[in-house]
Every structure is written in structure tokens, then in C-alpha cells.
């Protein structure tokens, strides 16, 4: 199992792909250009089992119509289904919170995370090859802890530093409201880390108020030397296999 970053961030959009050894693909959001998604999965559209959509903002759902026209089922929360169907007439599947669903060989459990006033899902994703992965983006905090579940991987937004020269400006408040700060992510890792934790991929960094080097170093300090910490970038592949050989 590996995870490929197809794109990340507010301007380019967000899309990630989990690919199993059999070739099966689960997409996480679809907020970038469809051509980028196709290239990122080597044009193997028929191998996609589904797409998990976190919420209804354009940098996460931009290409949903293209995916559905290609026969790909999209899963999200009921509020996003209602909003998108009202706008476009498309059909998505709303998942009940904290109820597990099998999508191909992946088991998915969604849960709400706060993103200003926008209904937003994070996902606990399980697979025999990678164990348990948390995908969480566009949130101000996580309302649950997962230490007893022994999480193996985090794909998690670290949007902005806690301090900024423009922190008192309206632009700063508007840009970071409902997004995770570095200190928030550090606390999430501290609370949830166990010996099973293998990788942390920091995604959706703010172009103006993020600092990749600082974020990577400070998360690494919390996670420990045995955990691989990386900053998401287009084309990055992350090995999620539990077995090292």
C-alpha cells in the first residue's frame, strides 16, 4: 500500500490516492483538475473503488462531476450531498457518522470535525496492508482521541503557524478560521501516538502562514525518530505497508 499526493493546498486543490498491492485505488477528495487526478493514478480510472469527500468547498470537490461521469461513486456527509445535489443535480452517497462502511477492500469510518459552519468529515480508514490511517483536513480541532486504536498513519492538515505578523488582520482570521494550527496538530500527535505509528504526512499548508521546515521539525520532535514525517507535495509517494519487506 502506498499513498500518492496528487495535489495539496487551497489554490491547487486537494486530492490524495491510496493504492493497494492489487492496484485498487481509494481517492481522498477531488479538489484539483481532473487531468491531474488521471495523471496521478496513471489513468487507471477503472481501478478506483470510490472517492471520500470531506466537505463541499471547491478545493476539495472541484472534479466530482468528472469522477461521477466516469462511474466513480463519491461518499461524504448528508449535508454535502444535499448541497451539491441542489446545485448540480448529481447524486452522492451520504454516510452516517461513526458507522463503518466497506468500500472495496477499504473499511471507512467517517466522523465530523469542526470547520467553521461547514459540515466536514474526517475519516478513519482501515486496510489489511496499512493498518489504520486518519485523514483529517480543514478542522480547528479533533473531537475524538484514537490512542486505543493504535493509529499507524496520519494524513493531516497543518495549515498555519500559531504566530504571524498579520495575526490581528481580518485576512488572517478569515484564512485560518476552521483550519488547524501547528500547536493543534502537535497535541493531536502527542495524544494519539503509540509504538504503532509509522508515518505522518502534513497536508494543506497555508501558502502565506505555513512554514514547511518548522512544521516538519516540530512534529518530528513530538512523534519521535521512529516515525517518518513528511510535508505533502504533488507526486510524493508514502509507503504505508505494515510489512517492511
Phi, psi and omega per residue, in radians:
X1 nan 2.323 2.972
X2 -2.407 2.780 3.079
X3 -1.980 2.310 3.077
X4 -1.960 2.276 3.010
X5 -1.448 1.979 3.103
X6 -1.477 -0.759 2.970
X7 -2.865 2.790 -3.085
X8 -2.678 2.496 3.110
X9 2.028 2.865 -3.069
X10 -1.185 -0.735 -3.073
X11 -1.371 -0.873 3.133
X12 -1.311 -0.380 -3.088
X13 1.665 2.906 -3.001
X14 -2.112 2.233 3.070
X15 -2.812 2.335 -3.133
X16 -2.395 2.658 -3.108
X17 -2.263 2.248 2.964
X18 -1.693 2.254 -3.103
X19 -2.238 2.122 -3.128
X20 -1.439 3.004 3.138
X21 -1.098 -0.475 3.129
X22 -1.372 -0.175 -3.110
X23 1.766 -0.125 -3.139
X24 -1.143 2.447 -3.053
X25 -2.150 2.357 2.961
X26 -2.076 2.094 3.120
X27 -1.515 2.463 3.052
X28 -1.986 1.838 -3.047
X29 1.143 2.864 -3.081
X30 -2.597 0.860 -2.982
X31 -1.601 0.136 3.100
X32 -1.973 -3.087 -3.108
X33 -1.115 2.527 -3.121
X34 -1.057 -0.638 3.130
X35 -1.081 -0.597 3.102
X36 -1.226 -0.670 3.096
X37 -1.108 -0.813 3.134
X38 -1.033 -0.783 3.124
X39 -1.105 -0.697 -3.099
X40 -1.153 -0.443 3.115
X41 -1.858 0.317 3.129
X42 0.981 0.580 3.064
X43 1.109 0.352 -3.120
X44 -1.593 1.077 -3.052
X45 -1.104 -0.538 -3.094
X46 -1.242 -0.227 -3.102
X47 -1.650 0.024 3.120
X48 -1.403 2.171 3.097
X49 -1.431 -0.474 -3.131
X50 2.995 3.079 3.122
X51 -2.284 2.237 3.067
X52 -1.638 2.092 -3.136
X53 -1.828 2.219 -3.097
X54 -1.337 -0.800 -3.081
X55 -2.879 -3.135 -2.919
X56 -1.673 0.466 3.062
X57 -1.545 2.612 -2.997
X58 -1.041 -0.542 -3.125
X59 -1.356 0.097 3.062
X60 -2.175 -0.349 -3.082
X61 -2.174 0.173 -2.983
X62 -0.798 -0.769 -2.999
X63 -1.788 0.377 -3.063
X64 -1.094 -0.641 -3.132
X65 -1.159 -0.682 3.091
X66 -1.074 -0.733 3.134
X67 -1.123 -0.772 -3.103
X68 -1.188 -0.611 3.072
X69 -1.154 -0.384 3.086
X70 -1.598 0.076 3.076
X71 1.555 0.276 -3.117
X72 -1.618 2.218 3.108
X73 -1.404 2.390 3.132
X74 -1.974 2.384 -3.107
X75 -2.094 2.422 -3.125
X76 -2.826 -2.864 3.100
X77 -1.529 2.846 -3.058
X78 -1.089 -0.632 -3.115
X79 -1.133 -0.702 3.104
X80 -1.189 -0.692 3.064
X81 -0.977 -0.852 -3.106
X82 -1.096 -0.744 -3.114
X83 -1.148 -0.848 -3.088
X84 -1.203 -0.703 3.123
X85 -1.123 -0.613 3.114
X86 -1.144 -0.665 -3.094
X87 -1.332 -0.784 -2.908
X88 -2.049 -0.262 -3.069
X89 1.376 0.095 3.125
X90 -1.370 2.823 -3.140
X91 -1.997 2.164 3.003
X92 -2.076 2.986 3.080
X93 -1.883 2.160 3.052
X94 -1.510 2.290 -3.141
X95 -1.757 2.431 3.041
X96 -1.264 2.474 -3.116
X97 -1.124 2.442 3.033
X98 1.117 0.317 3.030
X99 -1.941 2.227 -3.071
X100 -1.385 2.529 3.098
X101 -2.400 2.392 3.051
X102 -1.509 2.165 3.051
X103 -2.095 1.769 -2.963
X104 1.079 -2.279 3.128
X105 -1.613 0.101 3.117
X106 -1.704 2.413 2.996
X107 -1.843 2.216 -2.990
X108 -2.123 2.303 3.049
X109 -2.217 1.970 -3.129
X110 -1.549 2.682 3.024
X111 -2.637 2.545 -3.097
X112 -1.294 2.470 2.991
X113 -2.273 2.554 -3.042
X114 -1.312 2.226 3.084
X115 -2.397 1.374 -3.041
X116 0.954 -2.149 3.139
X117 -1.873 0.253 -3.083
X118 -1.689 2.111 3.075
X119 -1.025 2.223 -2.956
X120 -2.508 2.267 3.098
X121 -1.743 2.442 2.747
X122 -1.833 2.907 -3.045
X123 -2.352 2.374 2.894
X124 -1.708 2.086 -3.046
X125 -2.069 2.221 -3.120
X126 -2.091 2.494 3.083
X127 -2.724 2.541 -3.076
X128 -1.068 -0.452 -3.096
X129 -1.425 -0.536 -3.032
X130 -2.049 -0.156 -3.060
X131 1.411 -2.277 -3.055
X132 -2.030 2.309 3.137
X133 -2.189 2.370 3.001
X134 -1.785 2.177 2.979
X135 -1.929 1.994 -3.114
X136 -2.420 2.222 -3.137
X137 -2.572 2.720 3.103
X138 1.009 0.961 -3.130
X139 -2.383 2.674 3.065
X140 -1.626 -0.439 3.032
X141 -2.870 2.849 3.045
X142 -1.703 2.224 -3.075
X143 -1.424 -0.040 -3.116
X144 -2.305 2.784 2.988
X145 -1.997 2.710 -2.972
X146 -2.296 0.314 -3.032
X147 -1.042 -0.698 -3.127
X148 -1.164 -0.298 3.135
X149 -1.534 -0.160 3.088
X150 0.959 1.151 -3.114
X151 -1.096 2.392 -3.127
X152 -1.661 -0.528 -3.046
X153 -2.556 2.521 2.983
X154 -2.107 2.244 2.835
X155 -1.957 1.795 -2.870
X156 -2.420 2.409 3.111
X157 -1.196 2.294 2.911
X158 -2.210 1.557 -2.852
X159 -1.390 -0.783 -2.986
X160 -2.593 2.740 3.019
X161 -1.255 2.792 -3.123
X162 -1.329 -0.409 3.136
X163 -2.053 2.466 3.097
X164 -2.615 2.502 3.084
X165 -1.031 -0.400 -3.097
X166 -1.916 0.452 -3.009
X167 -1.087 -0.490 -3.114
X168 -1.508 -0.060 -3.078
X169 -1.411 2.678 3.090
X170 -1.067 -0.662 -3.122
X171 -1.049 -0.734 3.135
X172 -1.127 -0.830 -3.117
X173 -1.039 -0.763 -3.138
X174 -1.135 -0.675 -3.044
X175 -1.279 -0.627 -3.017
X176 -1.808 -0.117 3.121
X177 -1.050 2.198 3.136
X178 1.426 0.143 3.090
X179 -2.047 2.680 -3.005
X180 -1.427 2.395 3.045
X181 -1.544 2.875 3.105
X182 -1.029 -0.751 -3.128
X183 -1.103 -0.616 3.096
X184 -1.102 -0.790 -3.130
X185 -1.174 -0.700 3.094
X186 -1.014 -0.735 3.131
X187 -1.191 -0.662 3.089
X188 -1.048 -0.786 3.139
X189 -1.166 -0.744 -3.138
X190 -1.031 -0.778 -3.077
X191 -1.244 -0.596 -2.972
X192 -1.817 -0.114 -3.054
X193 -1.282 2.468 3.005
X194 -2.407 -3.129 3.098
X195 -1.147 -0.253 3.137
X196 -1.411 -0.273 -3.076
X197 -1.180 2.198 -3.074
X198 -1.984 -0.711 -3.084
X199 -2.445 2.586 2.986
X200 -2.314 2.129 3.079
X201 -1.999 2.071 -3.108
X202 -1.578 2.154 -3.032
X203 -2.172 3.006 3.027
X204 0.957 0.759 3.072
X205 -1.216 2.473 3.061
X206 -1.195 2.348 3.114
X207 -1.172 -0.510 -3.075
X208 -1.713 -0.564 -3.007
X209 -2.146 0.313 3.025
X210 -1.843 2.835 3.082
X211 -2.530 1.734 -3.030
X212 -0.973 -0.755 -3.080
X213 -1.136 -0.806 3.140
X214 -1.125 -0.772 -3.110
X215 -1.099 -0.797 3.141
X216 -1.071 -0.790 -3.117
X217 -1.106 -0.785 -3.068
X218 -1.259 -0.616 3.050
X219 -1.199 -0.677 3.092
X220 -1.068 -0.701 3.125
X221 -1.058 -0.662 3.135
X222 -1.324 -0.731 -3.043
X223 -1.289 -0.585 -3.091
X224 1.726 2.833 -3.020
X225 -1.196 -0.340 -3.100
X226 -1.435 -0.074 -3.121
X227 -1.838 2.322 3.083
X228 -1.455 2.019 3.112
X229 -1.919 2.233 -3.125
X230 -2.404 2.708 3.038
X231 -1.676 2.228 -3.141
X232 -1.105 2.412 3.045
X233 -2.639 2.665 -3.120
X234 -0.980 2.266 3.117
X235 1.599 -0.127 3.122
X236 -1.178 2.269 3.021
X237 -1.896 2.302 -3.139
X238 -2.074 2.134 3.123
X239 -1.299 2.080 -3.113
X240 -1.889 0.096 -3.054
X241 -1.119 2.374 3.044
X242 -1.244 -0.661 3.132
X243 -1.475 2.221 -3.064
X244 -1.370 -0.043 -3.127
X245 -2.553 nan nan
